[in-house]
Amino acid sequence: MSRYRCVIQAGSAAAERSNELERRLGEHHAGHYPGEAVSVDWATVPAGYMFTEGRQSTSSIVSCTLDHPTTFASREVYMRGVCDLWTEVTGCTDHEVVVAVAENIPAASLATKE
């Protein structure tokens, strides 16, 4: 199962719209990987604990671990879609959302042959 981990701030537009964001992230994932399950976990940071340039941050961090290998091009399209839906739902700019996508590669496949 692929997984999202979203770090948002208490009182932010993302916190207020987390149900819609979760629904849209699931739809986005299903559009790219039909039939594959995805979970969304939320970490809400209390106000006053995230800062950008000495001011209260308005950013969100959206990290996704895919349960299969991808290509650079497909990850790029996937990430752009996450950023687009996030900005559409929250009203934030591209500069206020950090999107990261990684692959969950089993440790056995990373072992080097001797």
N, C-alpha and C positions, 0 to 999 in steps of 0.2 A: 504494500500500500504506500502510495506517495503521501507526503506530509507537508503541510504549511505550518510555519511558526511565525506569528505576527506579533511584533512588539509595538504597542501603541501607548498613547498617554491618556491618563484619566481626564475626562472632560473634553477630549478632542473630537473632531468630526468623525474620525475613524471609530472611536469608542461609542459614539452615539449611533453609528450606522453599522456596527459590527455584524448584526444579523444579515443585513443586505450584502455586506462584503463577503461573508462566509458563503452565502448562496451563490453570489457571482463568481467567486473563486472556484467553487465546485463545478459550476456550469462551464467556466473557462477550461478547467482541466478536462472535463468530459468531452469538450469540443476538440481537444488535441489528442486525448488518449481515451477513446470510447471504451466503456466497460471497466475501466480501471478505477478503483476506489481511491479517494483522497480524504485525509482528515485535516482539520484546521484547529490549531491550538493558539490561544491568545495569552499574551503576557501584557498586563496593563501596568504601566509604570506610574506611580503617583506623581501628581503635579509637583514641579520643582526638582525633579531628579534627572531630567534630560535637557541638555543645553546645547545650543549652536552659537558660536561666536559670543559667548557670555550672556545670551538671552535664552529664555524658555524656548525650547525647541518645538517646532510644529511637525517634525518628521515622524514617519512610521518606517519600520523595517519589516519587509515581507520576504521570508526565506522559505524556499521550497526544496525538499529533497525528493527527487524522482526515483522511483523504484526500478529504474531500467536505464540503460545507456541512451544517450541522445547525440545529436550532432550540434556543432556550434550554431549553424543556421537555425535549427529547430528550437534550440534554447533561446536564441535571440528573439525569435518571433513570439515564443511563449512569454518571455520576460516583458516584452513590449506590451503584450496584451494584459498582463497583470498590472503594469504601470498605468495603462490607459483606463482600465476599469476602476482602479483605485482613485485616480484623479477625478474620474467622472462621478463616482459615488460621494467622495469626500469634499470635492472642490479644491483640493490642494494642487500644487504644481508638481511637475516632474522633479523639481529640486527638493521636494519634501517627502519623497518616497524612495526608499532604497530597496531594490529587488535583487535577490540572489537566488540562483538555481544551481543545485548540485545534484550529482548522481549518487545513489546508494549502491556502491559497488562492493560485493561480498569480499571480505578480506582474503579468502582463498584465491580469488582471481588476481589479487595484487601481489601475491607471493612470487618471488623471482625463482626461476629454475636454476638449480646448481649443476 
